[in-house]
Amino acid sequence: MLQVIIYDCDGVLIDSRESNQAFYNHILARFGLNPLTEAQLAVVHVSTATGAIDYLFKGHPSREAAQAYQRTINNEPFLALTRLEPNIREVLIRLRSRYLTAIATNRGKSLHLVLLKLGLDDLFDLTVSAYDVSRPKPHPECLEKILTHFELEPEAALYIGDAALDQEVAAAAGVPFAAYKNPGLKARYHLQSHLDLLPVLKF
């Protein structure tokens, strides 16, 4: 029986594409590099900050300096560009009458700030960020940690994500997967809106 609904963060709970673009363009500009291409943005949008900098600065002499710099950046100015996905707060409030809720994300130190700023900080029983695991996605440790915490089997969870990376993580953990706004993914359920989850769960 389903007991916990687990969400990815970026692209699922929040629309953070513009925010992430501004964040990494700020770092690139500081080290004299060109702004993100669309292809680069697609990669960094699902990466940890460390992984994104390794990718963007591969072979560049300033890679270590860029890593050190990204760890010192105040994320708050970039959060103004972040928005909630439609209907997510309403759906989370309804879900919590029956289910545990959790987050499994590659977002790092800014996760708590994002949830607090957008009014979601009181709607999750557990959050697992890139800072809470030794092996971030695509390793399934984030989902495994949630299952262990709640003492649940994989089939008792549902993971909602929007990227191939999320599909891969769910499959590796044996957790059923729901694809959000990405019909090209292989998933048990496809959601074009967060409201689509409610009839699936017979609300």
Secondary structure as UniProt FT lines:
FT   STRAND          4..7
FT   TURN            11..13
FT   STRAND          14..15
FT   HELIX           17..30
FT   TURN            31..32
FT   HELIX           38..44
FT   TURN            45..46
FT   HELIX           49..56
FT   TURN            57..59
FT   TURN            61..62
FT   HELIX           63..72
FT   HELIX           76..79
FT   TURN            80..81
FT   STRAND          83..84
FT   TURN            86..87
FT   HELIX           88..95
FT   TURN            96..98
FT   STRAND          100..104
FT   TURN            109..110
FT   HELIX           111..117
FT   TURN            118..119
FT   TURN            121..122
FT   STRAND          126..128
FT   HELIX           130..132
FT   TURN            137..138
FT   HELIX           141..150
FT   HELIX           154..156
FT   STRAND          157..161
FT   HELIX           164..173
FT   STRAND          177..180
FT   TURN            183..184
FT   STRAND          189..191
FT   HELIX           194..196
FT   HELIX           197..200
FT   TURN            201..202
//
